[in-house]
Amino acid sequence: MSEDGGQQAVEEQQRDLAAELATMEDRWKRALADLDNYRKRSARELERRSGENAEAIVRDWLDVVDSVERALLVAEPDSTLAVGLLAVRDQIEAVLARQGVTRLGAKGERFDPERHEAVGVVETDEVPDGTIAEVARSGFALGDRVLRPAQVIVAQRKERED
């Protein structure tokens, strides 16, 4: 084999090795990108599941809040029972507030179908038309997400009889 032929063989082998190196480098970069995407996807999924679990726990506590509030309705005002129930309700609400839970639906608040569920209408001049006249059951939100809409009775202006 001539020196020129040997040189060509070496150059060809270098080209083959360079092409193989480029292919391997490309595969390595793709594998790194896939791994990064997997990590991000896994983190998002973990965050989503964690949020769903937190919401489920909070929803369970909303039933407890409802039970305490119903008990307060039948307890004698200023009784030891009422004072104890108020303390329990305040403690539960403080725990929920630390978790980012806020109460929805207050008397006089403007009715919002995204946050409130109208369960009735009352004709009145005491509050403006389209506002909450009474709250049948409080609603709750976790951040911007409504966990349970408030069940409310909406004010409607009395029709004037002339």
GIPE-V83178 format. One record per residue. RES is the residue in one small letter. NEAR is the number of other C-alpha atoms within 10 Angstrom. D_LAST is the distance of its C-alpha to the last C-alpha in Angstrom with 1 decimal. Layout:
res=RES near=NEAR d_last=D_LAST
res=RES near=NEAR d_last=D_LAST
This chain:
res=m near=6 d_last=118.9
res=s near=7 d_last=119.0
res=e near=8 d_last=117.4
res=d near=9 d_last=115.0
res=g near=10 d_last=114.0
res=g near=11 d_last=113.5
res=q near=12 d_last=111.4
res=q near=12 d_last=109.2
res=a near=12 d_last=108.9
res=v near=12 d_last=107.8
res=e near=12 d_last=105.2
res=e near=12 d_last=103.9
res=q near=12 d_last=103.7
res=q near=12 d_last=101.9
res=r near=12 d_last=99.3
res=d near=12 d_last=98.8
res=l near=12 d_last=98.4
res=a near=12 d_last=96.0
res=a near=12 d_last=93.9
res=e near=12 d_last=93.9
res=l near=12 d_last=93.0
res=a near=12 d_last=90.0
res=t near=12 d_last=88.9
res=m near=12 d_last=89.2
res=e near=12 d_last=87.4
res=d near=12 d_last=84.5
res=r near=12 d_last=84.4
res=w near=12 d_last=84.4
res=k near=12 d_last=81.5
res=r near=12 d_last=79.5
res=a near=12 d_last=80.2
res=l near=12 d_last=79.1
res=a near=12 d_last=75.8
res=d near=12 d_last=75.3
res=l near=12 d_last=75.9
res=d near=12 d_last=73.5
res=n near=12 d_last=70.8
res=y near=12 d_last=71.5
res=r near=12 d_last=71.2
res=k near=12 d_last=67.8
res=r near=12 d_last=66.5
res=s near=12 d_last=67.7
res=a near=12 d_last=66.1
res=r near=12 d_last=62.7
res=e near=12 d_last=63.0
res=l near=12 d_last=64.0
res=e near=12 d_last=61.0
res=r near=12 d_last=58.6
res=r near=12 d_last=60.0
res=s near=12 d_last=60.0
res=g near=13 d_last=56.3
res=e near=12 d_last=55.5
res=n near=12 d_last=57.5
res=a near=13 d_last=55.7
res=e near=18 d_last=52.3
res=a near=12 d_last=53.4
res=i near=11 d_last=54.5
res=v near=20 d_last=51.3
res=r near=14 d_last=49.2
res=d near=10 d_last=51.3
res=w near=15 d_last=50.5
res=l near=19 d_last=46.7
res=d near=11 d_last=47.1
res=v near=14 d_last=48.8
res=v near=17 d_last=46.0
res=d near=14 d_last=43.5
res=s near=13 d_last=45.8
res=v near=17 d_last=46.1
res=e near=17 d_last=42.3
res=r near=12 d_last=41.8
res=a near=15 d_last=44.6
res=l near=18 d_last=42.9
res=l near=11 d_last=39.7
res=v near=9 d_last=41.8
res=a near=15 d_last=44.2
res=e near=12 d_last=43.9
res=p near=11 d_last=42.8
res=d near=9 d_last=45.8
res=s near=10 d_last=48.2
res=t near=11 d_last=51.4
res=l near=14 d_last=50.1
res=a near=18 d_last=46.8
res=v near=15 d_last=48.9
res=g near=13 d_last=51.3
res=l near=17 d_last=48.6
res=l near=16 d_last=47.0
res=a near=12 d_last=50.4
res=v near=14 d_last=51.0
res=r near=19 d_last=47.6
res=d near=13 d_last=48.3
res=q near=12 d_last=51.8
res=i near=16 d_last=50.6
res=e near=18 d_last=48.0
res=a near=13 d_last=50.7
res=v near=13 d_last=53.0
res=l near=18 d_last=50.4
res=a near=13 d_last=49.5
res=r near=9 d_last=53.2
res=q near=14 d_last=53.2
res=g near=12 d_last=50.3
res=v near=21 d_last=47.5
res=t near=17 d_last=44.1
res=r near=17 d_last=41.0
res=l near=20 d_last=38.0
res=g near=25 d_last=34.3
res=a near=17 d_last=33.1
res=k near=16 d_last=29.7
res=g near=18 d_last=27.8
res=e near=16 d_last=30.0
res=r near=17 d_last=28.6
res=f near=23 d_last=28.8
res=d near=15 d_last=32.0
res=p near=10 d_last=32.9
res=e near=9 d_last=36.5
res=r near=19 d_last=36.6
res=h near=25 d_last=33.8
res=e near=20 d_last=33.1
res=a near=18 d_last=29.5
res=v near=13 d_last=29.8
res=g near=13 d_last=26.2
res=v near=16 d_last=22.7
res=v near=15 d_last=20.4
res=e near=14 d_last=16.8
res=t near=15 d_last=16.9
res=d near=12 d_last=16.1
res=e near=12 d_last=19.7
res=v near=17 d_last=21.4
res=p near=16 d_last=20.7
res=d near=19 d_last=19.8
res=g near=17 d_last=23.1
res=t near=20 d_last=25.0
res=i near=26 d_last=26.9
res=a near=26 d_last=25.1
res=e near=19 d_last=28.1
res=v near=20 d_last=31.6
res=a near=15 d_last=33.0
res=r near=20 d_last=36.4
res=s near=19 d_last=37.7
res=g near=22 d_last=39.1
res=f near=23 d_last=42.3
res=a near=19 d_last=44.0
res=l near=19 d_last=47.6
res=g near=11 d_last=47.7
res=d near=9 d_last=45.5
res=r near=11 d_last=45.8
res=v near=18 d_last=43.1
res=l near=20 d_last=44.9
res=r near=19 d_last=41.9
res=p near=21 d_last=38.3
res=a near=27 d_last=35.9
res=q near=21 d_last=33.8
res=v near=25 d_last=30.3
res=i near=23 d_last=26.8
res=v near=29 d_last=24.5
res=a near=25 d_last=21.2
res=q near=19 d_last=18.2
res=r near=16 d_last=15.0
res=k near=12 d_last=12.2
res=e near=9 d_last=9.5
res=r near=5 d_last=6.2
res=e near=4 d_last=3.8
res=d near=3 d_last=0.0
